[in-house]
């Protein structure tokens, strides 16, 4: 009886809570695209470009390393579709 209770406790600890926040690679692809689009539309001031560009570079480098993006410098809509369907 105690053995069964121990196994149930271990199973409960291994499973993430149902309402746990999850972040997927496709979410990061969308973030990179949003940064790129906002920059094209002039949403950032000149003094913000260094910080915003650094975040964009880190996101895209991570996505390329994970295989979610190809070798291009910025995510495209084709890459978004490919990474979203792969998950």
C-alpha positions, -999 to 999 in steps of 0.1 A, spaced: 0 0 0 27 24 10 46 15 -22 17 25 -43 14 59 -25 51 65 -31 47 58 -68 17 81 -71 36 109 -53 66 105 -76 43 106 -107 27 138 -94 61 154 -88 73 145 -123 42 159 -141 41 197 -146 11 215 -131 -18 219 -156 -16 257 -155 21 260 -159 33 287 -183 49 272 -214 70 290 -240 75 274 -274 100 281 -301 71 294 -323 65 321 -296 101 333 -300 98 333 -338 67 356 -334 86 379 -310 115 382 -335 91 390 -363 73 416 -341 106 433 -334 115 433 -371 81 447 -381 81 473 -354 116 484 -365 105 487 -402 75 508 -391 96 531 -371 83 522 -336 117 526 -319 137 557 -312 174 558 -323 187 554 -288 166 522 -284 181 504 -314 211 490 -296 191 473 -269 163 461 -292 188 449 -318 207 430 -291 175 412 -280 166 404 -316 201 391 -322 200 368 -291 165 355 -301 174 347 -337 208 332 -327 189 309 -302 163 300 -328 190 291 -354 209 270 -329 177 252 -320 169 245 -356 137 266 -356 152 291 -381 174 286 -412 206 305 -418 189 337 -429 195 369 -409 158 373 -399 128 351 -395 104 350 -424 68 339 -426 79 307 -443 101 299 -413 73 307 -389 50 282 -406 77 256 -407 86 259 -370 49 261 -360 40 229 -378 71 211 -366 60 214 -329 
